[in-house]
Amino acid sequence: MASYVLFVKWIGPNLMKNREPMDLRLVMFVYNTAMVIINTYFFVMVVLHCDYGKRFIDFKYPDRKDTSPRALWELSMGWWYFMTKFLDLFDTILFVLRKKASHITFLHLYHHTCVPLFGWLFLKHNAVMPATGLFALINSFIHIIMYSYYALSTLGPNIRPYLWWKRYITLAQLAQFAFGIFYGIIMFFLQTGYPVFWTYFGLTQPFFFFYLFYDFYRNSYLSKTKQN
């Protein structure tokens, strides 16, 4: 992750300093379409294996030594989903090559840097926690919408009048973190056997992400509405 930040903030901008922005619309379309397909796969897999949502209201800390077929399947799916978080980093590289430095905000870097690190923590300590599957379910659904928007936006000016719903992607992300706060509070009081770190982690991180995304939404949309 350090090399990612180093490239995005220093190496990449210096390489592009005396170069024209690259036209990567085809690359962006292929990348975003692939991400839609990948996230759709994980969304469907979680839906099919969450026992109608009952899996997510089991607040007992799972046995880390569980080698049942279900646990091994969840471990495998968790690992592959974790790998997709590194694919998410590619969009920042595209920003650098297109010289879109204004898009690389603190929110963008914090989100893209921390999510893979958090994923590693989950995999290392207990990959079959129900919260992991719930995160994958909601997050993959949001990413299906988000990457669909980005794929469509590469198709040229004729499609742009139909992309009025960009702000609602951020609202969906805010709803995701609001639900994460609610779930974290419920888990804090109902959990049994969870290490203290996980209970506080599940309670605090959604608050911080909600604040960052709300600040982005306020500056990007609410402030402009008032000005108009």
DOMI-434539 format. One line per 2 residues: their letters; for each residue x, y, z of N, C-alpha, C, O. Coordinates in steps of 0.02 Angstrom, whole numbers, plus 32768, in hexadecimal, padded with zeros to 4 digits. Example, Ala and Ser with C-alpha at 12.3 -4.5 7.8 and 13.67 -1.06 7.14 Angstrom:
AS) 8294:7EE4:8186:8267:7F1F:8186:8294:7F5B:8186:82C8:7F5A:81A7; 8282:7F90:8162:82AC:7FCB:8165:8285:8002:818A:829E:8039:8192
END
This chain:
MA) 8029:7FC4:8000:8000:8000:8000:802B:803F:8000:8018:8073:7FE5; 8066:8039:801E:8094:8073:801E:80AA:8083:7FD7:80B0:80BD:7FC4
SY) 80B7:804F:7FAF:80CC:805A:7F69:8094:8079:7F40:80A0:80A1:7F13; 8056:8066:7F50:801C:8083:7F2E:8018:80CE:7F3B:8011:80F6:7F0D
VL) 801C:80E1:7F7A:8019:8128:7F8C:8054:814D:7F6E:804D:8185:7F56; 808F:812E:7F70:80CB:814E:7F54:80C3:815B:7F09:80D5:8191:7EF1
FV) 80A7:812B:7EE5:809D:8134:7E9D:8069:816B:7E90:8073:8196:7E65; 8033:8168:7EB4:7FFB:8196:7EA8:800D:81DE:7EB9:7FFA:820D:7E96
KW) 8033:81E8:7EEF:8042:822B:7F06:8083:8248:7EEC:808C:8285:7EED; 80B2:821D:7ED6:80F3:8238:7EC2:810C:821C:7E7F:8118:8242:7E51
IG) 8114:81DA:7E7B:8132:81BD:7E3E:8107:81CB:7E01:811F:81E5:7DCF; 80C6:81BB:7E05:8099:81C4:7DCC:8095:820C:7DB4:809F:821A:7D79
PN) 8086:823C:7DE2:8082:8282:7DCC:80C3:829B:7DAD:80C1:82C4:7D7F; 80FC:8285:7DC6:813C:829A:7DA9:8147:827C:7D64:8162:829D:7D37
LM) 8131:823E:7D5A:8137:821E:7D18:810B:8242:7CE4:811C:8246:7CAA; 80D2:825B:7CFB:80A1:827A:7CCE:80AA:82C6:7CC9:8086:82E7:7CA5
KN) 80DA:82E1:7CEE:80E0:8329:7CF4:80E6:834C:7CB0:80C5:837E:7CA4; 810F:8332:7C84:811A:8351:7C42:80F9:8329:7C09:810D:832F:7BD0
RE) 80C7:8302:7C1B:80A4:82DB:7BE9:805A:82F0:7BE5:803E:830C:7C15; 803C:82E3:7BAC:7FF5:82F0:7BA4:7FCC:82BB:7BC8:7FE2:8281:7BCD
PM) 7F91:82CD:7BE1:7F66:829A:7C00:7F56:8262:7BCE:7F49:826F:7B93; 7F56:8225:7BE6:7F48:81EC:7BBA:7EFD:81E5:7BAE:7ED4:81F0:7BDB
DL) 7EEB:81D2:7B71:7EA5:81C2:7B61:7E9A:8178:7B6F:7EAF:814D:7B48; 7E7A:8169:7BA7:7E74:8124:7BBD:7E2A:810E:7BC1:7E19:80E3:7BEA
RL) 7E01:812B:7B97:7DB9:811C:7B9B:7DAA:80D2:7B90:7D7F:80B6:7BB3; 7DCC:80B3:7B60:7DC0:806C:7B54:7DD7:8042:7B8F:7DB4:8014:7BA4
VM) 7E11:8052:7BA9:7E2C:802E:7BE3:7DFC:8036:7C1E:7DEE:8006:7C42; 7DE3:8073:7C28:7DB5:8081:7C5F:7D74:805A:7C57:7D59:8040:7C88
FV) 7D5B:8057:7C1A:7D1C:8033:7C0E:7D25:7FE8:7C1D:7CFB:7FCA:7C3F; 7D5C:7FCC:7C05:7D69:7F84:7C11:7D73:7F77:7C5C:7D56:7F48:7C77
YN) 7D9A:7FA1:7C7D:7DA8:7F99:7CC4:7D67:7F9E:7CED:7D5A:7F73:7D17; 7D40:7FD2:7CE1:7D03:7FDC:7D08:7CCF:7FA6:7CFA:7CAB:7F91:7D28
TA) 7CCA:7F90:7CBD:7C9C:7F59:7CAC:7CB1:7F19:7CCF:7C87:7EF4:7CE9; 7CF3:7F0B:7CD0:7D0C:7ED0:7CF3:7CFC:7ED3:7D3D:7CEB:7EA1:7D5C
MV) 7D02:7F0F:7D5B:7CF4:7F17:7DA2:7CAA:7F0E:7DB1:7C98:7EF5:7DE6; 7C7F:7F21:7D83:7C37:7F14:7D8B:7C2A:7EC9:7D8D:7C05:7EB1:7DB8
II) 7C49:7EA5:7D5F:7C40:7E5C:7D5C:7C5B:7E3A:7D9B:7C3A:7E0E:7DB7; 7C96:7E4E:7DB1:7CB5:7E31:7DEC:7C8A:7E3D:7E2A:7C7E:7E0F:7E51
NT) 7C73:7E7B:7E33:7C4B:7E8B:7E6E:7C06:7E6A:7E6C:7BEB:7E58:7EA0; 7BEB:7E62:7E30:7BAC:7E3E:7E29:7BB3:7DF6:7E3F:7B87:7DDA:7E60
YF) 7BEB:7DD7:7E2D:7BF8:7D92:7E41:7BF9:7D8B:7E8D:7BD9:7D5F:7EA9; 7C1E:7DB7:7EAF:7C23:7DB2:7EF8:7BE0:7DC2:7F19:7BCE:7DA3:7F4B
FV) 7BBB:7DF2:7EFE:7B7A:7E02:7F19:7B4B:7DC6:7F16:7B2A:7DB5:7F47; 7B4A:7DA5:7EDD:7B1F:7D6A:7ED4:7B35:7D31:7F02:7B0A:7D0F:7F1F
MV) 7B76:7D27:7F09:7B8F:7CF1:7F33:7B7B:7CFB:7F7C:7B67:7CCC:7F9E; 7B80:7D39:7F94:7B6D:7D46:7FDA:7B22:7D3D:7FE3:7B0C:7D1F:8014
VL) 7AFA:7D56:7FB4:7AB2:7D4E:7FB8:7A9E:7D04:7FBC:7A72:7CF1:7FE2; 7ABF:7CDB:7F94:7AAE:7C93:7F91:7AC5:7C6C:7FCE:7AAC:7C36:7FDB
HC) 7AF4:7C88:7FF5:7B10:7C62:802D:7B08:7C84:8071:7B29:7C71:80A1; 7ADC:7CB6:8075:7AD5:7CDA:80B5:7A99:7CC1:80DE:7A88:7CDE:8111
DY) 7A7A:7C8A:80C7:7A42:7C6C:80EB:7A0B:7C9F:80F8:79F3:7CA7:8130; 79F7:7CC3:80C3:79C3:7CF5:80C6:79D2:7D2D:80F9:79A4:7D4A:8117
GK) 7A11:7D3B:8103:7A25:7D71:8130:7A31:7D5B:8177:7A4B:7D82:81A0; 7A1F:7D1D:8188:7A29:7D06:81CD:7A72:7D04:81E0:7A84:7D0B:821B
RF) 7A9D:7CFA:81AE:7AE5:7CF6:81BB:7AFF:7D36:81DA:7B2E:7D35:8201; 7AE0:7D6F:81C8:7AFA:7DB0:81DE:7AE4:7DC4:8224:7AFD:7DF4:8240
ID) 7AB5:7D9E:8241:7A9F:7DAF:8285:7AB8:7D7C:82B8:7A9F:7D76:82EF; 7AEB:7D57:82A3:7B0E:7D2A:82D1:7B49:7D51:82EE:7B7B:7D5C:82CB
FK) 7B43:7D67:832C:7B76:7D93:8349:7BA7:7D6E:8376:7BCA:7D8C:839F; 7BA9:7D2C:836F:7BDA:7D04:8394:7C1A:7D01:836C:7C19:7CF5:8330
YP) 7C52:7D0D:838E:7C93:7D0C:836C:7CA1:7CC7:8350:7CA1:7C96:8375; 7CAE:7CC1:830E:7CB8:7C7F:82EE:7CF8:7C5D:8306:7D28:7C7E:8319
DR) 7CF6:7C1B:8304:7D31:7BF4:8316:7D65:7BFB:82DF:7D58:7BEA:82A5; 7DA0:7C14:82F0:7DD5:7C1F:82BE:7DF0:7BDD:82A3:7E10:7BDC:826E
KD) 7DE5:7BA6:82C7:7DFE:7B65:82B0:7DCA:7B3C:828B:7DD4:7B01:827D; 7D92:7B5C:827B:7D5C:7B39:8257:7D73:7B26:8211:7D88:7B50:81EA
TS) 7D70:7AE5:8202:7D84:7ACD:81BF:7D4A:7AAD:819A:7D53:7A84:816D; 7D0E:7AC0:81AD:7CD3:7AA6:818A:7CD2:7AC0:8142:7CF1:7AF3:8133
PR) 7CAE:7A9D:8115:7CAB:7AB4:80CF:7C93:7AFC:80C9:7CAD:7B21:809F; 7C62:7B10:80F2:7C48:7B54:80EE:7C7E:7B86:8101:7C87:7BB9:80E0
AL) 7CA2:7B78:8138:7CD7:7BA5:8150:7D0E:7BAB:811C:7D27:7BE2:810F; 7D22:7B73:80FE:7D56:7B75:80CB:7D3F:7B9B:808D:7D67:7BBE:806D
WE) 7CFF:7B93:807B:7CE4:7BB9:8042:7CE5:7C03:8051:7CF9:7C2B:8026; 7CCF:7C17:808D:7CCF:7C5D:80A0:7D16:7C7A:80A1:7D21:7CB3:808D
LS) 7D45:7C51:80B8:7D8B:7C67:80BA:7DA4:7C73:8073:7DC5:7CA5:8066; 7D94:7C45:8045:7DA9:7C4C:8000:7D8A:7C89:7FE0:7DAC:7CB0:7FBE
MG) 7D49:7C93:7FE9:7D26:7CCC:7FCD:7D41:7D0D:7FEA:7D48:7D3F:7FC7; 7D4F:7D0C:802B:7D6A:7D48:804C:7DAD:7D5B:802F:7DBC:7D96:8025
WW) 7DD6:7D28:8021:7E18:7D37:8004:7E12:7D55:7FBF:7E34:7D86:7FB0; 7DE7:7D38:7F95:7DDF:7D53:7F51:7DBF:7D98:7F52:7DD1:7DC3:7F29
YF) 7D91:7DA3:7F80:7D73:7DE6:7F84:7DA8:7E18:7F9B:7DA9:7E51:7F83; 7DD2:7E03:7FC9:7E0A:7E2D:7FDF:7E36:7E40:7FA5:7E4E:7E79:7FA2
MT) 7E43:7E13:7F76:7E6C:7E21:7F3C:7E4D:7E57:7F10:7E71:7E7E:7EF1; 7E0B:7E59:7F0D:7DEA:7E8C:7EE3:7DF6:7ED2:7EFD:7DF1:7F03:7ED7
KF) 7E05:7ED8:7F3D:7E11:7F1B:7F59:7E52:7F39:7F3C:7E5A:7F76:7F3C; 7E7F:7F0E:7F25:7EBB:7F27:7F03:7EAB:7F3C:7EBC:7ECB:7F69:7EA1
LD) 7E7A:7F1B:7E9D:7E64:7F31:7E5B:7E46:7F77:7E5E:7E4B:7F9D:7E2E; 7E27:7F87:7E96:7E09:7FCA:7E9F:7E3E:8001:7E99:7E2E:803A:7E87
LF) 7E7C:7FF1:7EA9:7EB1:8023:7EA8:7EC0:803A:7E61:7EDD:8070:7E58; 7EAE:8013:7E30:7EBF:8023:7DEB:7E9E:8064:7DD4:7EBA:8087:7DA9
DT) 7E64:8075:7DF0:7E43:80B2:7DDA:7E6C:80F0:7DED:7E6B:8123:7DCA; 7E91:80EC:7E25:7EBC:8124:7E38:7EF6:812B:7E06:7F09:8163:7DF5
IL) 7F11:80F4:7DF0:7F47:80F6:7DBE:7F2E:8116:7D7E:7F52:813B:7D5D; 7EEF:8107:7D6C:7ED2:8127:7D31:7ECB:8172:7D3A:7ED5:8199:7D0B
FV) 7EBA:8187:7D77:7EB7:81CF:7D86:7EFB:81F0:7D7A:7F00:8226:7D5D; 7F2F:81CE:7D91:7F73:81E9:7D8A:7F86:81EF:7D40:7F9F:8222:7D2A
LR) 7F79:81BA:7D1A:7F8B:81BA:7CD3:7F61:81EB:7CAA:7F77:8203:7C76; 7F26:81FB:7CC3:7EFB:822C:7CA1:7F04:8272:7CBD:7EE4:82A2:7CA8
KK) 7F32:8278:7CEE:7F42:82B8:7D0E:7F04:82D7:7D2E:7EF5:8312:7D25; 7EDF:82AE:7D53:7EA4:82C3:7D77:7EB4:82C6:7DC2:7E95:82A4:7DEB
AS) 7EE4:82F0:7DD3:7EFC:82F4:7E18:7EC5:8309:7E48:7EC6:82F5:7E82; 7E95:8331:7E31:7E60:8349:7E5D:7E33:8310:7E75:7E11:8317:7EA8
HI) 7E34:82D8:7E51:7E0B:829F:7E66:7E2C:8277:7E9E:7E0A:8250:7EC1; 7E6D:8281:7EA8:7E91:8259:7EDA:7E90:827F:7F1C:7EC2:829E:7F30
TF) 7E57:827D:7F3E:7E4D:82A1:7F7C:7E64:8277:7FB8:7E76:823C:7FB0; 7E63:8295:7FF3:7E73:826F:802F:7E42:8236:8038:7E56:81FE:8049
LH) 7E01:8243:802B:7DCF:820E:8030:7DE0:81D4:8001:7DDE:819A:8016; 7DF1:81E3:7FC4:7E01:81B0:7F93:7E3D:8186:7FA9:7E3B:8148:7FA8
LY) 7E72:81A7:7FBE:7EAF:8183:7FD3:7EA3:815B:8013:7EB9:8122:8019; 7E82:817A:8044:7E75:8158:8083:7E4A:8119:8077:7E59:80E3:8091
HH) 7E16:8121:8050:7DE9:80E9:8041:7E0E:80B1:801D:7E09:8077:8031; 7E33:80C2:7FE9:7E55:808F:7FC1:7E90:806F:7FE6:7EA1:8036:7FD9
TC) 7EAE:8093:8014:7EE6:8079:803A:7ECF:804D:8074:7EEB:8018:8081; 7E9B:8064:8097:7E86:8042:80D4:7E5E:8003:80C7:7E65:7FD2:80EB
VP) 7E33:8003:8094:7E09:7FC9:8089:7E32:7F89:807D:7E22:7F56:809B; 7E67:7F89:8054:7E91:7F4D:804E:7EB2:7F3A:8090:7EB8:7EFE:80A0
LF) 7EC7:7F6C:80B7:7EE6:7F5E:80F8:7EB3:7F3F:8128:7EC3:7F10:814D; 7E76:7F5A:8128:7E42:7F3E:8152:7E31:7EF7:813C:7E26:7ECB:8166
GW) 7E30:7EEC:80FB:7E23:7EA9:80E1:7E58:7E78:80F8:7E49:7E3F:8109; 7E96:7E8E:80F8:7ECD:7E63:8110:7EC3:7E52:8159:7ECF:7E19:816E
LF) 7EAE:7E83:8181:7EA2:7E77:81C9:7E6C:7E42:81D2:7E72:7E15:81FB; 7E35:7E49:81AC:7DFF:7E19:81B2:7E17:7DD3:81A0:7E07:7DA3:81C3
LK) 7E3C:7DCD:8169:7E54:7D8B:8153:7E84:7D6D:8186:7E83:7D31:8192; 7EAE:7D96:81A2:7EE1:7D7E:81D0:7EC2:7D65:8212:7ED7:7D32:822D
HN) 7E91:7D89:822B:7E77:7D7A:826E:7E3B:7D4B:826D:7E37:7D1D:8295; 7E0C:7D58:823F:7DD3:7D2A:823A:7DAA:7D3C:81FD:7D7F:7D69:81FF
AV) 7DB6:7D19:81C7:7D98:7D2B:8186:7D4E:7D18:8182:7D2B:7D2F:8154; 7D35:7CEF:81B1:7CF0:7CD8:81AB:7CC1:7CFC:81DA:7C8A:7CE4:81E9
MP) 7CD5:7D37:81F2:7CA7:7D5F:8219:7C6C:7D74:81EE:7C76:7D89:81B5; 7C2E:7D6E:8206:7BF4:7D81:81DE:7BF7:7DC9:81C3:7BDE:7DD6:818D
AT) 7C16:7DF6:81E9:7C1C:7E3B:81D2:7C43:7E40:8191:7C37:7E6E:8169; 7C71:7E12:8186:7C98:7E12:8148:7C6B:7E06:810C:7C70:7E29:80DA
GL) 7C3F:7DD5:8112:7C10:7DC7:80DC:7BDE:7DFF:80D2:7BCD:7E0F:8099; 7BC8:7E1E:8108:7B99:7E56:8102:7BBA:7E91:80DF:7B9B:7EB1:80B4
FA) 7BF9:7E9E:80F0:7C1E:7ED4:80CE:7C24:7EC4:8084:7C19:7EF0:805A; 7C35:7E86:8073:7C3D:7E73:802C:7BFB:7E7A:8007:7BFA:7E8F:7FCD
LI) 7BC4:7E69:8028:7B82:7E6E:8008:7B71:7EB6:7FF7:7B61:7EC6:7FBD; 7B75:7EE2:8028:7B62:7F28:801E:7B94:7F4B:7FF1:7B81:7F70:7FC3
NS) 7BD4:7F41:7FFF:7C08:7F64:7FD9:7C09:7F4F:7F90:7C12:7F7A:7F64; 7BFF:7F0F:7F82:7BFF:7EF9:7F3C:7BC2:7F16:7F17:7BC8:7F26:7EDC
FI) 7B89:7F1C:7F39:7B4E:7F3A:7F1A:7B5A:7F83:7F08:7B49:7F99:7ED1; 7B78:7FA8:7F36:7B89:7FEE:7F29:7BBA:7FF3:7EEF:7BB4:8020:7EC5
HI) 7BEA:7FC6:7EED:7C1D:7FC8:7EB8:7C00:7FB6:7E74:7C18:7FCD:7E40; 7BCD:7F8B:7E73:7BAB:7F7D:7E33:7B8F:7FBD:7E16:7B97:7FCB:7DDA
IM) 7B6D:7FE4:7E40:7B50:8023:7E29:7B87:8055:7E15:7B83:8074:7DE1; 7BB9:805A:7E40:7BEE:808C:7E34:7C16:807D:7DF5:7C20:80AA:7DCC
YS) 7C2B:803F:7DEC:7C53:802F:7DB1:7C28:8030:7D71:7C42:803B:7D3B; 7BE7:8023:7D78:7BBA:802A:7D3E:7BB9:8072:7D27:7BBB:8081:7CEB
YY) 7BB5:80A0:7D58:7BB6:80E7:7D47:7BF7:80FA:7D23:7BF6:811C:7CF0; 7C2F:80E4:7D3F:7C70:80F5:7D22:7C78:80D8:7CDC:7C94:80F8:7CB0
AL) 7C5F:809B:7CD2:7C63:807C:7C8F:7C39:80A4:7C5D:7C50:80B0:7C25; 7BFD:80B7:7C70:7BD2:80DD:7C44:7BEF:8122:7C35:7BE6:813C:7BFE
ST) 7C11:8140:7C66:7C2C:8183:7C5D:7C64:8186:7C29:7C75:81BC:7C11; 7C7F:814C:7C17:7CB5:814B:7BE4:7C9A:8149:7B9D:7CC0:814C:7B6D
LG) 7C58:8144:7B95:7C3A:813B:7B53:7C2F:817C:7B2D:7C13:817B:7AF6; 7C43:81B4:7B4B:7C3F:81F2:7B26:7C07:8220:7B3C:7BDF:820E:7B67
PN) 7C05:825C:7B20:7BD5:8290:7B35:7B8C:827D:7B2A:7B60:8297:7B4D; 7B7E:8252:7AFB:7B38:8240:7AED:7B16:821B:7B27:7AD9:821D:7B2E
IR) 7B3F:81FB:7B50:7B23:81D4:7B87:7B1E:81FD:7BC7:7AFB:81EA:7BF6; 7B42:8235:7BCA:7B46:825C:7C09:7B03:8276:7C22:7AF9:8278:7C5F
PY) 7AD4:828A:7BF7:7A93:82A0:7C12:7A6F:826A:7C3A:7A42:827A:7C62; 7A82:822C:7C30:7A62:81F5:7C54:7A87:81E1:7C94:7A75:81B2:7CB6
LW) 7ABC:8207:7CA3:7AE4:81F7:7CDE:7AD9:8229:7D16:7B07:823C:7D3A; 7A9A:823F:7D1D:7A88:8270:7D4F:7A8A:8254:7D97:7A86:8279:7DC7
WK) 7A91:8213:7D9D:7A8A:81F1:7DDD:7ACC:81E8:7E03:7ACF:81C0:7E31; 7AFF:820C:7DEF:7B40:8203:7E0F:7B3D:8212:7E5A:7B59:81EC:7E82
RY) 7B1B:8248:7E6E:7B18:825A:7EB4:7AF8:8223:7EDF:7B08:821C:7F1A; 7ACC:81FC:7EC0:7AA9:81C8:7EE6:7AD7:818D:7EF5:7AC9:8165:7F21
IT) 7B0E:8188:7ED1:7B40:8156:7EE2:7B5F:8167:7F26:7B68:813B:7F50; 7B6F:81A7:7F30:7B8B:81BC:7F70:7B57:81B4:7FA7:7B69:81A0:7FDF
LA) 7B17:81C2:7F99:7AE3:81B8:7FCB:7ADD:816E:7FDD:7AD1:815D:8017; 7AE5:8142:7FAC:7AE4:80FA:7FBA:7B1F:80E7:7FE6:7B18:80BC:8012
QL) 7B59:8105:7FDA:7B93:80F7:8004:7B88:8110:804B:7B9C:80EF:807B; 7B68:814A:8052:7B57:8164:8094:7B27:8135:80B8:7B2D:8128:80F4
AQ) 7AF6:811B:8093:7AC7:80EB:80B0:7AEB:80AC:80C7:7ADB:808F:80FA; 7B1D:8097:80A0:7B45:805D:80B2:7B68:8067:80F5:7B67:803B:8120
FA) 7B85:80A1:80FF:7BA9:80AE:813D:7B7A:80BB:8177:7B89:80AA:81B0; 7B40:80D9:8169:7B0D:80E2:819D:7AF6:809E:81B6:7AED:8094:81F2
FG) 7AEB:8070:8188:7AD8:802C:819C:7B11:800B:81C2:7B06:7FE6:81F2; 7B50:8018:81AC:7B8A:7FFD:81CF:7B8D:8015:8217:7BA0:7FEF:8244
IF) 7B7B:8055:8222:7B7A:8070:8266:7B45:804C:8290:7B52:8037:82C8; 7B0A:8045:8272:7AD3:8022:8295:7AE7:7FDA:82A5:7ADC:7FC3:82DD
YG) 7B03:7FB7:8274:7B17:7F71:827F:7B4E:7F6D:82B3:7B4F:7F3F:82DC; 7B7D:7F9D:82B1:7BB4:7F9E:82E1:7B9B:7FA7:8328:7BB5:7F88:8357
II) 7B68:7FD1:8331:7B4C:7FDD:8374:7B29:7F9D:838D:7B32:7F89:83C6; 7B01:7F7F:8361:7ADE:7F41:8374:7B11:7F0B:8386:7B09:7EE8:83B9
MF) 7B44:7F04:835D:7B77:7ED2:8369:7B9D:7EDF:83AB:7BAF:7EB0:83CE; 7BA8:7F1F:83BA:7BCD:7F32:83F7:7BAA:7F16:8435:7BCB:7F01:8464
FL) 7B68:7F17:8435:7B42:7F02:8470:7B2F:7EB8:846F:7B25:7E9A:84A4; 7B29:7E9B:8434:7B11:7E56:8430:7B47:7E22:8424:7B3B:7DE6:842B
QT) 7B83:7E38:8412:7BB8:7E09:8401:7BCE:7DE0:843E:7BC8:7DF7:8477; 7BE6:7DA4:8430:7C03:7D7A:8465:7C45:7D5D:844C:7C47:7D3D:8417
GY) 7C79:7D68:8472:7CBA:7D4A:8463:7CE6:7D72:8434:7D1F:7D5E:8428; 7CCE:7DAB:841A:7CF7:7DD3:83ED:7D2E:7DF7:8414:7D21:7E10:844A
PV) 7D6B:7DF9:83F9:7DA0:7E21:8417:7D8B:7E6B:841A:7D65:7E82:83F0; 7DA4:7E8E:844C:7D91:7ED4:8455:7DA0:7EFD:8417:7D7A:7F2A:8405
FW) 7DD9:7EEE:83F6:7DEC:7F14:83BB:7DB5:7F14:8387:7DA5:7F48:836B; 7D98:7ED9:8379:7D66:7ED4:8343:7D26:7EF8:8354:7D06:7F15:8328
TY) 7D12:7EF8:8393:7CD4:7F1A:83A5:7CDC:7F65:839D:7CAE:7F86:8384; 7D15:7F80:83B2:7D1F:7FC8:83AA:7D2F:7FDB:8361:7D1C:8011:834A
FG) 7D50:7FAF:833E:7D5E:7FBC:82F7:7D1D:7FBF:82D0:7D13:7FED:82A7; 7CF1:7F8F:82DD:7CB1:7F8E:82BA:7C85:7FC9:82CC:7C56:7FDA:82A7
LT) 7C93:7FE8:8304:7C6A:8021:831B:7C85:8064:8301:7C5D:8091:82F2; 7CC7:806A:82FC:7CE4:80AC:82EC:7CEF:80B9:82A2:7CE4:80F0:828B
QP) 7D05:8086:827C:7D16:8093:8236:7CDB:80AB:820C:7CE4:80D8:81E3; 7C9E:808E:8213:7C66:80A9:81EC:7C58:80F2:81FA:7C45:8117:81CD
FF) 7C62:8108:8239:7C59:814F:8249:7C8A:817A:8221:7C76:81AD:8205; 7CC9:8165:821F:7CFC:818D:81FD:7CF0:8190:81B2:7CF5:81C4:8193
FF) 7CDF:8156:8195:7CD0:8155:814D:7C92:817E:813D:7C8F:81A0:810A; 7C5F:817A:8169:7C23:81A2:815E:7C34:81EC:815D:7C1B:8211:8133
YL) 7C5D:8201:818C:7C71:8248:818F:7C95:825D:814F:7C86:8291:8133; 7CC5:8234:8138:7CEB:8245:80FC:7CBE:8249:80BE:7CC5:8277:8096
FY) 7C92:8219:80B7:7C66:8218:807C:7C32:8250:8080:7C1F:826C:804D; 7C1A:825F:80BC:7BEA:8296:80C3:7C0C:82D8:80B3:7BEE:8303:8092
DF) 7C49:82E1:80C9:7C6E:831E:80B9:7C77:8325:806E:7C70:835C:8052; 7C86:82EE:804C:7C8B:82EF:8003:7C48:8301:7FE3:7C46:8329:7FB5
YR) 7C12:82E3:7FFB:7BD0:82F0:7FE0:7BBC:8339:7FEB:7BA1:8359:7FBE; 7BCA:8352:8025:7BB9:8398:8035:7BDE:83C8:8008:7BC1:83F7:7FED
NS) 7C1F:83BC:7FFF:7C47:83E9:7FD5:7C37:83E2:7F8B:7C3A:8412:7F65; 7C26:83A5:7F76:7C1B:8398:7F2E:7BD5:83AA:7F17:7BCC:83BE:7EDD
YL) 7BA4:83A4:7F43:7B5F:83AB:7F2D:7B38:83E0:7F54:7B17:840B:7F36; 7B3A:83DD:7F97:7B12:840C:7FBE:7B29:8453:7FB6:7B01:8481:7FB0
SK) 7B6C:845E:7FB6:7B87:84A1:7FAE:7B76:84BE:7F6A:7B65:84F9:7F64; 7B79:8494:7F36:7B69:84AB:7EF2:7B1F:84BC:7EEC:7B0C:84EB:7EC8
TK) 7AF4:8496:7F0F:7AAC:84A3:7F0E:7A9D:84E7:7F2C:7A74:850D:7F12; 7ABF:84F7:7F64:7AB4:8537:7F85:7ACC:8570:7F59:7AAC:85A5:7F55
QN) 7B05:8566:7F37:7B20:859A:7F0B:7AF0:85A8:7ED1:7AE7:85E2:7EBD; 7AD3:8573:7EB6:7AA4:857C:7E7E:7A63:859D:7E94:7A36:85A8:7E6C
END
